[in-house]
Amino acid sequence: MIDVIIAGGGPTGLMLASELRLHDVRVVVLERDAEPTRFVRSLGLHARSIEIMDQRGLLERFLAVGTRHPLGGYFAAIPKPPPSGLDSAHAYVLGIPQTTTDRLLEEHAVEVGVEVRRGSAVVGLHQDDDGVTVELADGTRLRSRFVVGCDGGRSTVRRLLGVGFPGEPSRVDSLLGEMEVGVPPQTVADVVAEVRRTHLRFGLGPLGDGVYRVLVPAEGVAEDRDVPPTIEEFQQQLRAYAGTDFGVHSPRWLSRFGDATRLADRYRIGRVLLAGDAAHIHPPTGGQGLNLGIQDAVNLGWKLAAEVAGWAPDGLLDSYHAERHPVAADVLVNTRAQMFLLSPDPGPQAVRHLLAELMDFEEVNRYLIEKVTAIGVRYDFGAGHELLGRHLRDVRLTRGRLYELMRAGRGLLLDATGRLSAVGWADRVDHVVDVGDGLDVPGVLLRPDGHVAWVGDDQASLVWELRRWFGAS
């Protein structure tokens, strides 16, 4: 029997598969498409996702093919400088097209032993007390202990589960694609600059060799999103907003997206779970979607692995929903707010002007940047130290960097006193006696996802939290 079947071979599914392999879980990824997608939905990684790549030893691969950009201007495209002293060693945006992110994550997944089966569409699910039977479009049946649906906003797994997906339907659509342009680059730049003074959902970005990434508001809301737009639709809308179609031709790919916001009622029913866009959809404002899915995967991976291994304490797997559902709800709110602020109508523009003034206050600017980049996420672990429930930034130790100690995806007890112990959990938690530069705490217990589970120097309270997160000794 397979331990875990993951439906969907996008960034969420591939990241989750690699996380599970850190714990020797047998994983099969079923991807509906026979070939990798050419669509470039996402253009970068935010600070928290960059931290995750560093924690897993993957960051150098991404830095080699990405471009670092400053953080300013990422909330509703309001141009502000980044706030100083963000709580991250990676306070930048890493520009990298999603196709490249997908490729790097798939290469890593295969390296660590994940089996990726392309052209394998899930059409049926049946779960019982012992496992889940998955039926594929070609009639093949597979059996696994758990299934995770990472199969996108129109998730087949979610539909088969009967999980509710309430929210707001699309009110506005946008056209997005890559195509060649038939006018000089300076002409494109001048016209785009003028149009974007009033229409921020409009843009043409050069990709090289005369190819541009084109974004333009659609004429209406599509009834069938399976039908891609035509180059004629792009030409029509470009003329409507810019007075010219820039001579666009020879499209590489064309797509359409809306501003719907929906959130699954539940992230788990029995042995089947949801992650990424299968659990939540929202407008792309702020570039949070891919990042949200990767962070879902890292939260879920170690918990599901613990369930497979048999040491998970009661409620650990259910804490995935308890922690990640509110985070997604917050993303839905802030992306909806950003879409409102991008409207050219007088009311939204008045609110936008006021918010731009408020963002001159350091605290407001910092709050919004931490929200978009997810470094402000704090899980509710109860009352305690200000670090409790938050991610811990990378810190220098006498023996190197903190994140270098997290590559195995295990818990980590960082002990500056030399008097603490996690001996009964040595198979799940690494105990490191060291002092973190600028980390003014005697001891800190990190979960495998990098969030702080305990702070202090009292052995009795540490044992309580070890049991809470890592089961019996």
Phi, psi and omega in degrees: 000137174290143178288308183221129169257130177248121176268113180117119183253035173275192184299324179294310182296320181290321178295317179297318180300317179293322177298318179294324180293336175302336183247022175063027175280133178280121188234138171236128177259124178255113180248126182299316185284139181285333181232154177301144181291150174264351183288134179253087182283316184251150183240007180181171177248135176272174190305315184293321178291324176296319176301317180299316178298322177294317180298334181257007177076021183256351192296323182300325178298319182286320179297329182294336184238003181251175180232129179279134178232148176294160186278348186296147174080021183260004173250108180056028178057030175275116186286108176222148176291153179294144177292152181279154172067035176298145186280063179199144173280356182233060183275067178204170172256132178263106179288120181200127182293149184299328179300324178287319176301314178302314182297315181295319180290324178291319178301316179295316181301315180295321179301323184268006171104015177281137175264117180253119179250109178273159183069029183238095182267128177282130179235350182207150178220140171213122180246150176223193184294337187256342183173196183229132173261127181249128178254133180259165184298333181273007179093351178295142175241135178237152182238132180217164178282326178218157174229139174236123177275110175239037192257033167085178186299331176257046188305125174291320180299315179298318180295317180294330177286337184077025180282133177294148182226061186288159177157202183253131177288169178295137174252333177223144176247156175231149174259136182221135179190174175240132185201165177275153182241142186256018179233162182298150180304322181293324176297315177301311183300317182294316182292316180299317180300321180289315181296320183288355173294333181235341183233096185280352175267029181232138177184151171228116182247128183290137177248354182107150178059033177078005179264138181233150168269120189248129176232127181209141176301140178281166181288325180204194180262127183287142176277327182236105183281353175285344180265113182289157176289167179256164176296331178295324177296319177298314181300318180297314183287326176297317178295323181295324184262330186244351183078004178206152176259009176059013181065033183295142181197175175050061181292141172279315175201154181226140180211174181220141174218155181244189181247027178298146174232120180218146183223126180299140177300320184221144177264353180213134167229106180062243183263010181239133182232165179236147178208160179066212183296341175295337181258340184198139172230152184196166177298155183280006183301130182086354177062044188260345191298304180300319180296319178299319179293318177299320181288327170304312185299319183286329175292318184281324191307306184291330180289317179292323177297322178295323178294317179296319182285341176093007180252004183296127175292161179305132175087353183298312182293325178290340178292342175301309177296315184300327182270319188272332179300314178295327178296315178296320179301321179293322178295320177302318180294312186288329177288324176296319178297319180295320177300321178299317183287345177274351181292141177280357182294154185300319181298303177302324179293327177293317177296320179300316179299316180295317180296323178300322176293318180295327181290351172290340172282128184305320184295320180291314179300316180296316181301315183289321178294318178297328178291312182293320184275351178072007176283352175269000181295132176224116178284150183274096177259009183100180182290150178160202183301152182297339178280343187299126179089347181269163169290158175248124180297161176293132179231153177281134174245169178295336182257007180140221180248149179302313186296335178292340179272359186252010187296331184277355178071027178258169171293161182218122173259110177264115192241110178273351183265331185076007184248355182272164182212141172229035190299326181286351182240026186298338178279353183232339186228129174271135180253117182239118176270108184193170180240128179272134180295115180082001179262096189270062176222149181286327180202148179215135177254121179256136170286166179301336179275003175090004179267146187281120181262340183197145175222134176154198178221012182265118184296323182296316179290329176297315180300320178302314181287328175299317178294321182298319186257335186237014174076190182292149178287000000 
